[in-house]
Structures are given as structure tokens and as C-alpha cells.
Amino acid sequence: MIDKGAVLPLFYLPPVSYFAQFNKYKPDVWIEREEHFPKQTYRNRANIYSPDGVLSLVVPVIKGSKNHTKIKDVRISYDFNWQRLHWMSLQACYRRSAYFEYYEDDFAPFYEQKTDYLFDYNQQMLELILKLLKIKTDLKFTESYEHHYEEAVDLRDSIHPKKGLITDNKPYFQVFEERNGFVPDLSIVDLLFNQGPQAQLYI
């Protein structure tokens, strides 16, 4: 039974607010591994800043994964080359940013190698980002599904593309903000590519 800290889902290139919460509750952060896969969440999508505004990158999952499949059992689909599309989008959106080249070699392998399961892919990505943000903690995972937590803070549905911010984002320079203004709570890569090692000051 989890009696303190917070329970967070596992996202693809999570938004800035995810790491603000992670940082707030570490080391008592538990990653939800037993939930059923919910559609249209950050579990398989991330928002980045393109010249035309917010662009969503979606990791496709194998059909059938969307109904009553545990998140840890959801398989990634490779019916089309989404990895190339995502990597080209990241390059197009951030090649002008101050730190894209600084981190490019860290992220490139995620768009070259194939990982069977979404959970494994997201976990490896999370471990890299925590390292880049210098957030030191061991990942802990739920061992059973709980509908409700009495003591722990349940953040499984709080950080959502269709819900408002749960924490205020400190504004930082974004490549295209002259066109569309500052866009809060984009993927953590937006903060990393624009602020580099200073990113941890914004979470």
C-alpha cells in the first residue's frame, strides 16, 4: 500500500508540469504500471512548438491495445515510420534552438531502435530525461491497481492534454514565441532544447 508521496503515470516526452510534480514528491514517486491504457492522453503523445503553433506527436499503438489492456502490455505499432516523422519534426522545430545539438545524440537512438512495448519505451525516455535534468531518484512502480489512494497524491489523471495546468510554468525563451507568444506546459524537450542545463531552474 502506498501511504505517502505521489502516483504518476508514464508519459511519452512528458510535459514540463510532469517534472515539476516529480521533483516536488521525489523520492516518494510511484509510476503507475497496472492501469488500463487510456486514450488521448500524454501516455503516447507529446506537444511541441512548431512554426505554426502547437504540434502533437503521437506514438501509434497496435489496434486492440486501446481496450482494457494494461499499460505495461501495450505494444507500439510500426506500420508506418512514425519514428522518422517524429525525429524530423523535432529537428524542424528545434534546430534553431540553443541546445538541440547539445542533446541530439541523447535522443536520436529513440528514433532509430525499435522497442516493442510503449511502457518500456517511455521508461527509457524518462530515465534519460531525469538524468539530463539532474533529478536523482530510483524509479518505483505500482504492483497492483488501486482506484483510490487514501494518503498518496493521485496524479494519474491530473496532467492531461484537455485539462488546465496544475502548476504554473515559469516563462522561458521559446524559438517561435515572437509569432505566437509563450506556450506553457509543452513537452520537456521544448524546455531542454531552449534552456539546456538551466532547464532544471524552471521545474
N, C-alpha and C positions, 0 to 999 in steps of 0.2 A: 504494500500500500504506500502510495506517495503522500507524504504528510507535510511537505513544505516545498518551496521553490515554484517552478512553473513547468507546464507541459506545452511543448511547441510541436507543430507538425514539421515535416521535412519538405522544403521547397526547392524548386529549380532557380538558381541565381536569385536568392531571396531579396525582398525589398529592404531598404535601409532600416525601417522600423523593426524588422525581424531581429536585426543585430543589436538594436537599442534594447529590446526586451531580453535578448540572450545575455547581453553584457550586464543588465540590471540584476538578473537572477542567478548568474553563474556563481558557484559551480553546481547549484541545485536546479539544473535544467534537464528535463526528460524529453526525449524525442519520441513522438507517437509512432509506433510501429505496427499496431494491431487494428487501427481503424480501417473502415471500408473506404475505398477511393472515392472522394467527392469530385464531381465535375466542376469545371470552370473556376478553378482556384489556382493559387500560385504553386501548387504541387507539381504542375507540369507546364507552367508558363511564367514568363518574366516580362516586365515592361522596361524598355529602354527609350532614350531620347533620340529621335531621328530628325532630319531637317524639316519634316512635315508634322512633327509633334510626337506623341507617344506611339511607339511601335511595340506590339505584343509578339513575343517569340514563344511558340507553343511546341512542346515536345510531344509528338504523336504517340499514342499507346495502342497496343493491339486490341482490336474490337473484342468485346466480351469482358475487357478489363474494367469497363465503366460500370458494371452492375454487380454489386455485392462481392467485390474482390478485395481482399485485404491489400493495403497499400504496399506491403512488402512483397506481394506476389504479382504486382502489375508489371507487365513487360512492355518495353519500348518497341515501337514499330519502326522498321527501316524500309518500308515500302517505297518511300522516296527519300532523297538525300537531304533531309532536314538539317543535318549537321553542317553541311556546306552552306546552306541558306542562312543558318544562324551565325556562322562564323563570318560570312560575307557581310551580313547585317551589322555585326559588331565592328568589323573593320570600317565599313562605310560610315557608321555613326560616330566612331571614336578615334579614327586615325589622326584627327586633328587635336585630340586631347593631349594634355601634357604628359600623361603616364601610360598611354596604351602600349607603347613599345616596351616600357619597363615591365609590364605584366604579360605581354603577349605570349611568351614561351610557357608561362604557367598555365594559361587557359587553352592554348592550341590543342594539346593532347585530348581534351574532352570532345573535340570536334573531328578527331581522326580515328580514335579507337571506338569500338562498339561495346556497349555494356548491355547485358540482357535486361536487367531489372531497373526500373525507374528509381526505386529506393536506393539501390547501390550507387547509381549514377549521382543522385542528389547528395548522398552521404559523402562521397569522394569530393564533390564540389564544395560542400560545406566545410570539410576538413581543410581544404586548400584556403578558402576564404578566411576562416578563423586564424589560420597561420599568417596570412597576409595582413590581417588586422591586429595581429599580436594579441589575440584573445586566447589565453591558455586555459584549457579545461579538457577533461576527458568526456567524450560523448557517452551518455547513458540513455537506455531505451526502455520503453514500457514493455512489460511482459504479458499483459492482458489488457483488454479494452474496458475502460470504465466510462459510463455515460456521464458521470459527475464526480468531481473531486471536492471533498469537504474542505481540505486545508490548502492544497496546491492551487496556484492560479492557472486556470484553464484558458490557454490562448489558441486552441486549435481552430476556432472559427473567427477569431478577432481580427486577424490580419488577412484581408480579403479584397480582391480587385473591386468589388461592388460595395464595399463599406468604407466609411470615413477613417481618417487617421486615428490611431490610438495614442500616438505620441507626436509631438511637434518636431518637424525636421528643421535643423538649423540650415539656413540657405548657404549654398556654396556655388562657386562658378560652374556653369554648365556650358558646353560648347555652343548650343543653339539658343541660349536664353535671350539673346538680343532679338530673336524672331518671335518667340512665344512666351518669354518670361521664365521664371524659375518653376520647375515642375517637381513637387515634393514626392518622396517615397517611391522613387524608381528603383530598379534593381541595384544592388550593392555595387555592381560593376560600373555604374554611372558615377558613383562617388569615388571608387578606386581609380578609375581611369582619369578622372578630373583632378583628384586631390592627392593621389599616391599615398605615401606613408603618413600624410596628415589626415587621412580618412578617419582614423580612429578618434579624432577630436570631434567628429560630427555625429557620433553614435552614443 
